Amino acid sequence: MTPEISRDVNRGGPMKYAHTIGVAKMLADIRQFAQDDRVSSRPSPLIVDLVEPGVTLQSLNLAA
């Protein structure tokens, strides 16, 4: 991987991560974390509401 590409891979925060792996995968990860820590790892109701009908972050961007 070139230095320019590797730098871009490591940029971004939680929303970039969610966009990269998909909201459904992120919700599955949060639910897995919640098995160990039920208080701080509960998924946001907004994330659950987005995943159930199959909404993606990209579709939200296109709707705006």
Buried (B, 14 or more C-beta within 10 A) or exposed (E): EEEEEEEEEEEEEEEEEBBEEBBBEBBBBBEEBBEEEEEEBEBEEEBBEBBEEEBBBEEEEEEE
